[in-house]
Amino acid sequence: MIDAQTAKPLRKSDVLVKELGEQTVLYRAEGQAIHVLNPTARLIWDLCDGQHDLEGMEQAVHSSFAIAEGHDVCADIQRIVEEFSSKGLLEEKP
């Protein structure tokens, strides 16, 4: 699990990004996998720049999208970031 207080995820530089309408496709030659992102996941991907922690990502999501009252956005962001990590799309911590 990613530590919401200290994690500043960083996307790998060898991931190719292609826009297809409202979806974004990520491709990484290693593993030959394609990942399709919706607009919310794309925003989170863009924020995986090594500068934003999960709290900063949550603020950006709230600023960019209408969120239902009481929805746990932080848990969604954490799940998406963990998915990026498990797919080998993020740099590993030393």
Number of C-alpha atoms within 10 A of each C-alpha: 7 14 10 15 9 11 18 21 25 21 21 16 10 11 17 12 15 12 12 10 6 9 15 18 16 18 18 18 10 9 9 7 10 14 13 16 18 11 14 15 19 19 15 23 22 13 20 23 15 13 11 19 18 24 18 15 22 20 12 15 19 13 10 12 10 8 12 9 6 6 9 11 17 17 13 13 20 21 14 16 25 17 13 20 18 10 13 16 22 22 15 11 8 3
